[in-house]
Amino acid sequence: MMQRIRNYLRSLRADQRGLTTVEYAIILCVIVALSVSTWQTFGKGVATKLGTDTEAITNALNAK
């Protein structure tokens, strides 16, 4: 019985079928992390630009 358990555990350790899924999951996590950080940086820049432009338009309209 113990020998069958050992053989089963060895076969599980040697099985590499699930590794591809894990590798794709890790790559996906890295892509998501890079996308989120890029989006946050881009979003802050756009928000700053829109705020500046809105302020300039408001000031120009109020000056008349």
Secondary structure by P-SEA (a helix, b strand, c coil): caaaaaaaaaaaaacccaaaaaaaaaaaaaaaaaaaaaaaaaaaaaaaaaaaaaaaaaaaaaac
